[in-house]
Amino acid sequence: MTRNRCEVLAASLDEAGCGVGAVEGIGEVHVADLLPGETAEVLIDHHSPHAPRAWAHVARRLGPTSPDRTAPACPGFGRCGGCAWQHLAYPAQLAAKRARVAAAIGDTPVPLAQIRPSPQVTGYRNKGKYVAGRDAAGHVVLGAYVPRTHELVDTLGCRTVAPVIDEIATWIRGAVEGAGLAPYDEATRTGALRYAIVRESGGDVLVALVVTSKTPRAAVERVANALAHHPALRGIVAIDNDRRDGAIIPSGATAQVLLGHGYLLEELAGARVEVGAGEFLQVNRAQAAAMYARVAELAEAGPGTVAVDLFAGLGGIGLHLARAGATVTAVEIDREAVAQLRRAAERAKLPVTALAGDAASPPDQLPTAPDVVVVNPPRKGLSAGALALVADLAPRTLVYVSCGPESLARDLAALAERRYKPDAIEPFDLMPGTAQVETLVRLRSA
């Protein structure tokens, strides 16, 4: 064996779906399409200049395949960059995700619960995002970039999105071809259509066509008119984007309604919320609802409970707390989400006060002595300011909803210094086929 060819026994799986094994003289080697327990002779593609780490591909398989290996559901698996764990059987995915949480948080006096599986393993995503481009023959492609490249992979036929989303995306491709709407070319910065977004709720669909500001509206309207014949279509919007930083929908961008409405109605805790193309919503609707309901149970929300919901988004957690009887103050930095949450709470007659602000520098209207605080930060976890706010609010109960096990572990250590100790740790799987895992932790003030 040489530095560029070696034998690897995979012991774990990384977020990109690569098997990871240790090799003397090289360090950690990440091998595409190698599952834990499998061995292969591999060729090294890249050595890290910063750490004893390398990336490789299989040259020759050695020994038996893993009993957990399964056929991926999607035709684009291995190239589109999404759902990189699809070749691992679902029970093994769940075990690996729970192990990831356990490894991050380390030894705790509280047993780690079994992970809650998703009700659906495929067809669960309520939103599809597609990059527009052309293939070698010049035909329109809707897909995704191969990771770390600008090579476009056709993702029509994706099994992770709701079937109607894939169906509508196929219609979009045909309508774009028929209307002569040129896909945008990143290299030459020419063309019109950059992205297509398809959102689904209850079988209804909203389409967003993200185009350059110079795109003739007549061409976009021809696409909209072709799509209007699909019975699931409830709205089509056009959004201008001239950015060069990879943002799909620029902050502050407005949507021009071409057909129907510029939003879909989602139900959260029995409240109807208007959701546009850009608003964040958990993609796994059924599992998110189960997780939000469990948050309300862990918070012991009921009549008389005073609750603060930080990083509230569209109010999935806050509305569930209010439905259980709590009086809720919800804080969210996205002003459009705050407006939607206010309207939803008013229509449902739920006691939610929605405030626009940052958890690191919150508005003045927060209750001074809440019974419970719920935090649902982004993957990077809580900022120093958010940790300080929790300490200032000093709730008896804190519920932490985490999408990043490593940042969760860091924040639990910081909260322990503030005398908060966990008494329940429960992982949820919201994204089958990926390494992502959500974890609910209830902490009590000592």
PADRENGU-669393 format. One line per 8 residues: number of its first residue (from 0); their letters; for each residue x, y, z of C-alpha. Coordinates in steps of 0.25 Angstrom, whole numbers, plus 2048, in hexadecimal, padded with zeros to 3 digits. Example, Ala and Ser with C-alpha at 12.3 -4.5 7.8 and 13.67 -1.06 7.14 Angstrom:
residues 2
0> as> 831 7EE 81F ~ 837 7FC 81D $
This chain:
residues 446
0> mtrnrcev> 800 800 800 ~ 804 80E 7FD ~ 800 81C 801 ~ 7F7 81C 7F5 ~ 7F2 80E 7F6 ~ 7EE 807 803 ~ 7E4 7FE 80A ~ 7D9 804 812 $
8> laasldea> 7CF 7FD 81C ~ 7C4 807 81E ~ 7C0 809 82D ~ 7B6 814 82B ~ 7AE 81D 821 ~ 7B1 82C 81F ~ 7A6 836 81C ~ 7A9 835 80D $
16> gcgvgave> 7A7 826 80D ~ 7B5 822 80C ~ 7BB 816 815 ~ 7C5 81A 81E ~ 7D1 812 823 ~ 7DF 814 829 ~ 7EB 811 820 ~ 7F9 811 826 $
24> gigevhva> 802 81C 820 ~ 7F6 823 81A ~ 7EC 825 825 ~ 7DD 826 823 ~ 7D9 821 815 ~ 7CB 825 810 ~ 7C6 81B 805 ~ 7BA 81D 7FC $
32> dllpgeta> 7B0 812 7FC ~ 7B7 80A 807 ~ 7AE 806 813 ~ 7B2 803 821 ~ 7B7 7F5 822 ~ 7BB 7F4 813 ~ 7CA 7F4 80E ~ 7D0 7F8 801 $
40> evlidhhs> 7DD 7FC 7FA ~ 7DB 80A 7F7 ~ 7E2 815 7EF ~ 7E5 822 7F6 ~ 7DF 82E 7EF ~ 7E3 839 7F8 ~ 7EB 83B 805 ~ 7E8 846 80E $
48> phaprawa> 7F3 850 810 ~ 7EE 854 81E ~ 7EC 847 825 ~ 7EF 838 824 ~ 7E2 835 81B ~ 7E0 831 80D ~ 7D5 82E 803 ~ 7D4 822 7FA $
56> hvarrlgp> 7CC 819 7F1 ~ 7CB 80A 7F0 ~ 7D4 803 7E7 ~ 7D1 7F4 7EB ~ 7C8 7EF 7F5 ~ 7CD 7E5 7FF ~ 7C4 7DC 807 ~ 7B5 7DC 809 $
64> tspdrtap> 7AC 7E8 808 ~ 7A5 7ED 814 ~ 797 7E7 817 ~ 793 7F5 819 ~ 795 7F9 80A ~ 789 7FC 802 ~ 785 801 7F4 ~ 784 810 7F4 $
72> acpgfgrc> 776 815 7F1 ~ 77A 821 7E8 ~ 780 820 7DA ~ 78A 82C 7DD ~ 78F 825 7EA ~ 79E 827 7EB ~ 79F 833 7E2 ~ 795 83E 7E7 $
80> ggcawqhl> 79B 83F 7F5 ~ 78D 83D 7FC ~ 789 832 804 ~ 797 82C 805 ~ 793 820 80E ~ 788 81A 805 ~ 791 80E 803 ~ 790 80B 812 $
88> aypaqlaa> 784 803 817 ~ 77B 80C 81F ~ 77C 805 82C ~ 78B 806 82B ~ 789 815 828 ~ 782 817 834 ~ 78C 810 83D ~ 797 818 836 $
96> krarvaaa> 790 825 839 ~ 78D 821 848 ~ 79C 81E 849 ~ 7A0 82B 843 ~ 798 832 84E ~ 79E 829 859 ~ 7AC 82C 854 ~ 7AA 83B 854 $
104> igdtpvpl> 7A3 83C 862 ~ 7AC 832 869 ~ 7A9 82B 876 ~ 79C 831 87D ~ 794 82D 889 ~ 788 82D 880 ~ 786 821 876 ~ 785 825 868 $
112> aqirpspq> 778 820 862 ~ 776 818 856 ~ 775 821 849 ~ 767 823 844 ~ 766 81E 836 ~ 760 826 82B ~ 752 821 827 ~ 757 822 818 $
120> vtgyrnkg> 764 81E 813 ~ 762 823 805 ~ 758 82E 7FF ~ 758 836 80C ~ 75E 843 807 ~ 754 84E 805 ~ 75E 857 7FD ~ 767 855 7F1 $
128> kyvagrda> 772 85E 7ED ~ 777 85D 7DF ~ 783 864 7D7 ~ 780 866 7C9 ~ 78A 863 7BE ~ 78D 85B 7B1 ~ 792 84E 7AE ~ 79D 84B 7A4 $
136> aghvvlga> 792 849 799 ~ 78D 857 79D ~ 780 852 7A3 ~ 77A 859 7B0 ~ 77F 852 7BD ~ 779 855 7CB ~ 782 84F 7D6 ~ 78D 851 7DF $
144> yvprthel> 79C 854 7DF ~ 7A6 849 7E2 ~ 7AC 84C 7EF ~ 7B7 856 7EE ~ 7B5 858 7DF ~ 7AC 85F 7D5 ~ 7A9 852 7CE ~ 79A 851 7CD $
152> vdtlgcrt> 793 844 7D0 ~ 785 841 7CC ~ 77C 83E 7D8 ~ 76F 83C 7D2 ~ 76A 82F 7D7 ~ 76E 832 7E5 ~ 767 829 7EF ~ 769 831 7FB $
160> vapvidei> 760 83D 7F7 ~ 751 83B 7F7 ~ 74D 834 7EA ~ 745 840 7E5 ~ 751 849 7E7 ~ 759 840 7DD ~ 74D 840 7D4 ~ 74C 84F 7D4 $
168> atwirgav> 75B 851 7D2 ~ 75A 848 7C5 ~ 74F 851 7C0 ~ 758 85D 7C3 ~ 763 857 7BB ~ 75A 855 7AF ~ 753 863 7B1 ~ 761 86A 7B1 $
176> egaglapy> 765 862 7A4 ~ 758 866 79D ~ 759 875 7A1 ~ 767 876 79D ~ 76B 87B 7AB ~ 77A 87A 7AB ~ 781 874 7B8 ~ 78B 87D 7BE $
184> deatrtga> 79A 879 7BB ~ 7A2 87C 7C8 ~ 7AF 87D 7BF ~ 7AA 887 7B5 ~ 7A0 88D 7BE ~ 796 88D 7B3 ~ 788 887 7B2 ~ 77B 889 7BA $
192> lryaivre> 777 87D 7C3 ~ 780 87B 7CF ~ 778 872 7D9 ~ 76A 86C 7DA ~ 764 869 7E8 ~ 758 860 7EA ~ 750 860 7F7 ~ 745 857 7FB $
200> sggdvlva> 73A 857 805 ~ 72E 84D 806 ~ 730 84A 7F7 ~ 730 859 7F3 ~ 73D 85E 7ED ~ 744 86C 7EC ~ 74E 86E 7E1 ~ 759 879 7E2 $
208> lvvtsktp> 761 87C 7D5 ~ 76E 884 7D9 ~ 773 88C 7CE ~ 77C 897 7CA ~ 776 8A5 7CB ~ 778 8A7 7BC ~ 76F 89B 7B9 ~ 764 89E 7B0 $
216> raaverva> 757 89D 7B8 ~ 750 897 7AB ~ 759 88B 7AB ~ 757 888 7BA ~ 748 88A 7B8 ~ 748 880 7AD ~ 74E 876 7B6 ~ 743 879 7C1 $
224> nalahhpa> 738 878 7B7 ~ 73D 86A 7B3 ~ 73E 866 7C2 ~ 730 86B 7C5 ~ 72A 85F 7BE ~ 72F 856 7CA ~ 724 854 7D4 ~ 72D 855 7E0 $
232> lrgivaid> 732 863 7DD ~ 72D 86D 7E6 ~ 737 878 7E4 ~ 743 87C 7DB ~ 74C 887 7DE ~ 759 88E 7D8 ~ 764 892 7E1 ~ 770 89B 7DB $
240> ndrrdgai> 77E 897 7DF ~ 78B 89D 7DA ~ 794 899 7E5 ~ 7A1 892 7E3 ~ 7A2 88C 7F1 ~ 79A 87F 7EF ~ 78E 884 7F6 ~ 781 87E 7F0 $
248> ipsgataq> 777 888 7F5 ~ 77E 895 7F9 ~ 77B 89B 807 ~ 770 8A6 805 ~ 76C 8A1 7F7 ~ 75D 8A2 7F3 ~ 755 898 7EB ~ 74D 89D 7DF $
256> vllghgyl> 740 894 7DF ~ 73E 88E 7D1 ~ 733 885 7D4 ~ 72A 883 7E0 ~ 730 886 7EE ~ 73E 888 7F2 ~ 73D 87F 7FE ~ 738 871 803 $
264> leelagar> 730 86F 80F ~ 737 866 81A ~ 731 861 826 ~ 739 862 833 ~ 732 85E 840 ~ 725 860 839 ~ 728 86E 835 ~ 729 872 826 $
272> vevgagef> 736 878 822 ~ 739 87F 815 ~ 746 87A 80F ~ 74D 880 803 ~ 758 87A 7FB ~ 763 87F 804 ~ 75F 87D 812 ~ 765 872 81A $
280> lqvnraqa> 75D 866 81E ~ 761 858 822 ~ 761 850 816 ~ 75B 844 81D ~ 74D 848 821 ~ 748 83C 828 ~ 755 83A 830 ~ 756 849 833 $
288> aamyarva> 748 849 839 ~ 74C 83D 842 ~ 758 844 847 ~ 751 851 84A ~ 746 84A 851 ~ 751 843 85A ~ 758 851 85C ~ 74A 855 862 $
296> elaeagpg> 74A 849 86B ~ 758 84A 870 ~ 755 859 873 ~ 749 854 87B ~ 741 85F 874 ~ 733 862 879 ~ 72A 86C 87E ~ 731 877 886 $
304> tvavdlfa> 73F 873 880 ~ 747 87F 87C ~ 750 87B 870 ~ 75B 882 868 ~ 75E 87C 85A ~ 76C 881 854 ~ 76F 87F 846 ~ 760 87D 843 $
312> glggiglh> 760 87D 834 ~ 752 87B 82F ~ 74D 877 83D ~ 74D 868 83C ~ 751 866 84B ~ 74B 873 850 ~ 73D 86F 84A ~ 73E 861 850 $
320> laragatv> 741 867 85E ~ 735 871 85D ~ 72C 866 858 ~ 730 85E 865 ~ 72B 86B 86D ~ 738 873 86F ~ 739 882 86D ~ 745 883 863 $
328> taveidre> 74E 88E 85F ~ 755 88A 852 ~ 762 891 84D ~ 767 890 83F ~ 771 898 837 ~ 769 896 829 ~ 75F 8A1 829 ~ 756 89A 81E $
336> avaqlrra> 756 88E 827 ~ 751 896 833 ~ 746 89D 82B ~ 741 88F 826 ~ 742 889 834 ~ 73A 895 83A ~ 72F 893 82F ~ 72E 884 832 $
344> aeraklpv> 72D 886 841 ~ 722 890 840 ~ 71A 888 836 ~ 71B 87C 83F ~ 719 884 84C ~ 726 87F 852 ~ 72D 887 85D ~ 73A 88A 855 $
352> talagdaa> 741 897 855 ~ 74B 897 849 ~ 757 8A1 84A ~ 761 8A4 840 ~ 76F 8A3 846 ~ 77C 89C 848 ~ 77E 892 853 ~ 78B 899 856 $
360> sppdqlpt> 785 8A6 857 ~ 776 8A4 85A ~ 76A 8AE 85A ~ 766 8B4 868 ~ 759 8AD 868 ~ 75D 8A0 86D ~ 757 89B 87A ~ 760 89C 886 $
368> apdvvvvn> 75E 88F 88C ~ 759 884 882 ~ 757 876 887 ~ 75D 870 87B ~ 766 875 86F ~ 768 86D 862 ~ 774 86F 859 ~ 775 86A 84B $
376> pprkglsa> 782 870 846 ~ 788 86E 838 ~ 793 863 837 ~ 79E 86C 83D ~ 796 86C 84A ~ 794 877 854 ~ 79C 884 853 ~ 7A2 88A 860 $
384> galalvad> 797 894 860 ~ 78C 889 85F ~ 793 882 86B ~ 793 88E 873 ~ 784 891 870 ~ 780 883 874 ~ 788 885 881 ~ 781 893 883 $
392> laprtlvy> 773 88D 881 ~ 777 882 88B ~ 76B 878 888 ~ 769 86C 890 ~ 769 864 883 ~ 770 865 877 ~ 76E 85D 86A ~ 779 85D 860 $
400> vscgpesl> 775 858 851 ~ 782 856 84A ~ 786 852 83C ~ 795 851 83F ~ 79A 847 849 ~ 7A8 84D 84A ~ 7A3 85B 84D ~ 798 855 856 $
408> ardlaala> 7A3 84F 85E ~ 7AB 85C 85F ~ 79E 864 864 ~ 79A 859 86E ~ 7A8 85B 874 ~ 7A6 86A 875 ~ 798 868 87B ~ 79D 85F 885 $
416> errykpda> 7A6 86B 88A ~ 799 872 88C ~ 793 867 894 ~ 78A 861 889 ~ 78A 851 889 ~ 784 848 87F ~ 779 83E 883 ~ 774 83A 875 $
424> iepfdlmp> 77C 838 868 ~ 774 833 85C ~ 779 833 84E ~ 76F 834 842 ~ 772 830 833 ~ 76C 83B 82A ~ 775 838 81E ~ 776 829 81A $
432> gtaqvetl> 781 826 811 ~ 78A 831 817 ~ 793 833 823 ~ 78A 83D 829 ~ 784 83B 836 ~ 77C 844 840 ~ 77D 842 84F ~ 773 847 859 $
440> vrlrsa> 77A 84A 867 ~ 772 84E 873 ~ 77A 855 87E ~ 776 859 88C ~ 77C 864 894 ~ 784 85E 8A0 $
